[in-house]
C-alpha cells in the first residue's frame, strides 16, 4: 500500500494525480483515503516484475506530487525503506535536527535502525 498526505485543500489534486498515473502506467489500483485529514492510500496489486516496475514509477510520481502540493511522502505508514530517500527533499536541513533527536533518544540505534534517515 502506498500512502501520502496533502493539505485538505489539495486533496482533489492528489486524487487527479492517482487517476492520471494509473492510466499513464496502465495499472489497476484502488484509492482509499480519509479526505478529512488529507491521507491518500493506493493499493497497487502486481504479479510480475514489469507491473512492479510500473508501480514503483507510479509511487515516485505520487510522492513528488504530494510534496509539490505541500504534503508529505508518508501519511501514516511510516518512512521505511520505500520512502527513506524522499526525506532530504521533504525536510531539508531539518533532517539533521531530527537525526540528533533520534540519537539522543535512541543512542544505541535499536529503534527502526536504517528505516527513518537516509545514510549521510
Secondary structure, 3 states (H helix, E strand, C coil): CEEEECCHHHHHHHHHHHHHHHHHCCCCCEEEEECCCCEEEEECCCCCHHHHHHHHHHHHHHHHHHHHCCCECCCCCCCHHHHHHHHHHHHCCHHHHHHHHHHHHCCCCCCCCCCCCCCC
